[in-house]
Amino acid sequence: MMKYISICTAAVAAAFFACVQTVNAQTALSTQQSLKVSFKYKLRPLDLLEIRVFQEPDLQKTVRVAADGTIDLPLIGRLEVKGLTIQESQEKIRALYDKDYIVNPQVSVFILEYSPQRVHVIGQVNRNGEVRFPPEERMTLSKAIADAGGPTRIANKSSIIIKRRMPDGTTATFEQNLNKILSDENTVDFPLEDGDTIEVKESIF
């Protein structure tokens, strides 16, 4: 009997440690993904930031990026950070403090809360409107339509229109076949970008 209990205890312990290792691995992967995102991420309005200057506690501040892409910091006032990476924003703040206030300041910028990215789904879906997603998540056409409640019964799923605002101010238009994306494993699901508009038209049949 004691031998049986020992075997059971060992099995439970092994399962427990295997579970812990899995959780730790998942946490590590999540952290790596987060670090990867923050390294290349460019600051946007509504991002919540924490600014720290080493050995200068009075200069520590939590601030949300304003709609115009600026933040307001002690001593140096308002500055634009929209479109900058974390490293670029740190250097910009460091240079401004170094110029008039602190000798060789060490500045750290942390993202406490990302501004949500979003696409707009309109037309023949069950819930017209915004679909939001975090920057570390890859949003695709089929997922956006699914998150919008899926296409209606009369939706033209073979001709979905995606409109995208390009950096030069022009609008690019793409046409995708949702039926083919869902039925053909060799068809790549169309990757969406923040600000895209997806229009699902009514079928003419």
SULLINNOR-V777789 format. One record per residue. N is the residue number from 1. RES is the residue in three letters. SS is DSSP state (a for helix, b for strand, c for the rest). PSI is psi in whole degrees, 0 to 359 (NA if undefined). OMEGA is omega as a letter, one per 30 degrees, with the letter a starting at -180 (999 if undefined). Layout:
N_RES_SS_PSI_OMEGA, N_RES_SS_PSI_OMEGA
//
This chain:
1_MET_c_315_a, 2_MET_a_323_l, 3_LYS_a_320_l, 4_TYR_a_315_l, 5_ILE_a_318_l, 6_SER_a_319_l, 7_ILE_a_316_l, 8_CYS_a_315_l, 9_THR_a_316_l, 10_ALA_a_321_a, 11_ALA_a_317_l, 12_VAL_a_316_a, 13_ALA_a_318_a, 14_ALA_a_318_l, 15_ALA_a_319_a, 16_PHE_a_312_a, 17_PHE_a_326_l, 18_ALA_a_320_l, 19_CYS_a_316_l, 20_VAL_a_317_l, 21_GLN_a_321_l, 22_THR_a_314_l, 23_VAL_a_316_l, 24_ASN_a_319_l, 25_ALA_a_318_l, 26_GLN_a_320_l, 27_THR_a_317_l, 28_ALA_a_318_l, 29_LEU_a_317_l, 30_SER_a_319_l, 31_THR_a_318_l, 32_GLN_a_318_l, 33_GLN_a_318_a, 34_SER_a_316_l, 35_LEU_a_320_l, 36_LYS_a_317_l, 37_VAL_a_313_a, 38_SER_a_331_a, 39_PHE_a_318_a, 40_LYS_a_350_a, 41_TYR_c_138_l, 42_LYS_c_131_a, 43_LEU_c_145_a, 44_ARG_c_159_l, 45_PRO_c_141_l, 46_LEU_c_355_l, 47_ASP_c_139_l, 48_LEU_b_122_a, 49_LEU_b_151_l, 50_GLU_b_125_a, 51_ILE_b_127_l, 52_ARG_b_141_l, 53_VAL_b_121_a, 54_PHE_c_128_l, 55_GLN_c_22_l, 56_GLU_c_72_a, 57_PRO_a_332_l, 58_ASP_a_343_a, 59_LEU_a_356_l, 60_GLN_c_135_a, 61_LYS_b_140_l, 62_THR_b_125_a, 63_VAL_b_144_l, 64_ARG_b_136_l, 65_VAL_c_127_a, 66_ALA_c_170_a, 67_ALA_c_332_l, 68_ASP_c_5_l, 69_GLY_c_15_a, 70_THR_b_162_l, 71_ILE_b_160_a, 72_ASP_b_120_a, 73_LEU_b_153_l, 74_PRO_c_142_l, 75_LEU_c_308_a, 76_ILE_c_348_l, 77_GLY_b_216_a, 78_ARG_b_135_l, 79_LEU_b_152_a, 80_GLU_b_131_l, 81_VAL_c_352_a, 82_LYS_c_132_l, 83_GLY_c_356_l, 84_LEU_c_148_l, 85_THR_c_172_l, 86_ILE_a_313_a, 87_GLN_a_319_a, 88_GLU_a_321_l, 89_SER_a_321_l, 90_GLN_a_316_a, 91_GLU_a_321_l, 92_LYS_a_315_l, 93_ILE_a_317_l, 94_ARG_a_315_a, 95_ALA_a_323_l, 96_LEU_a_320_l, 97_TYR_a_321_a, 98_ASP_a_329_a, 99_LYS_a_316_a, 100_ASP_a_349_a, 101_TYR_c_315_a, 102_ILE_c_137_l, 103_VAL_c_122_l, 104_ASN_c_60_a, 105_PRO_c_148_l, 106_GLN_c_110_a, 107_VAL_b_137_l, 108_SER_b_136_l, 109_VAL_b_129_l, 110_PHE_b_140_l, 111_ILE_b_113_l, 112_LEU_b_328_a, 113_GLU_b_123_l, 114_TYR_c_144_l, 115_SER_c_131_a, 116_PRO_c_139_l, 117_GLN_b_157_a, 118_ARG_b_151_l, 119_VAL_b_160_a, 120_HIS_b_128_l, 121_VAL_b_121_a, 122_ILE_b_164_l, 123_GLY_b_222_a, 124_GLN_c_64_l, 125_VAL_b_164_a, 126_ASN_c_340_l, 127_ARG_c_97_l, 128_ASN_c_144_l, 129_GLY_b_202_a, 130_GLU_b_144_l, 131_VAL_b_118_a, 132_ARG_b_151_l, 133_PHE_b_147_l, 134_PRO_c_159_a, 135_PRO_c_335_a, 136_GLU_c_353_a, 137_GLU_c_137_l, 138_ARG_c_116_l, 139_MET_c_134_l, 140_THR_b_168_a, 141_LEU_a_311_a, 142_SER_a_323_a, 143_LYS_a_320_l, 144_ALA_a_317_l, 145_ILE_a_321_l, 146_ALA_a_318_l, 147_ASP_a_340_l, 148_ALA_c_16_l, 149_GLY_c_1_l, 150_GLY_c_164_l, 151_PRO_b_153_l, 152_THR_c_175_a, 153_ARG_c_331_a, 154_ILE_c_15_a, 155_ALA_b_143_l, 156_ASN_b_92_a, 157_LYS_b_351_a, 158_SER_b_354_a, 159_SER_b_84_l, 160_ILE_b_132_a, 161_ILE_b_128_l, 162_ILE_b_127_l, 163_LYS_b_134_a, 164_ARG_b_130_l, 165_ARG_b_122_a, 166_MET_c_162_a, 167_PRO_c_331_a, 168_ASP_c_5_l, 169_GLY_c_350_l, 170_THR_c_165_l, 171_THR_b_124_l, 172_ALA_b_142_a, 173_THR_b_132_l, 174_PHE_b_145_l, 175_GLU_b_130_a, 176_GLN_b_149_l, 177_ASN_c_103_a, 178_LEU_a_324_l, 179_ASN_a_317_a, 180_LYS_a_321_l, 181_ILE_a_319_a, 182_LEU_a_334_a, 183_SER_a_339_a, 184_ASP_c_111_a, 185_GLU_c_344_l, 186_ASN_c_353_l, 187_THR_c_124_a, 188_VAL_c_130_l, 189_ASP_c_133_a, 190_PHE_c_122_l, 191_PRO_b_132_a, 192_LEU_c_159_l, 193_GLU_c_158_l, 194_ASP_c_129_l, 195_GLY_c_352_l, 196_ASP_c_149_l, 197_THR_b_126_a, 198_ILE_b_124_a, 199_GLU_b_122_l, 200_VAL_b_109_a, 201_LYS_b_167_l, 202_GLU_b_139_l, 203_SER_c_143_a, 204_ILE_c_353_a, 205_PHE_c_NA_999
//
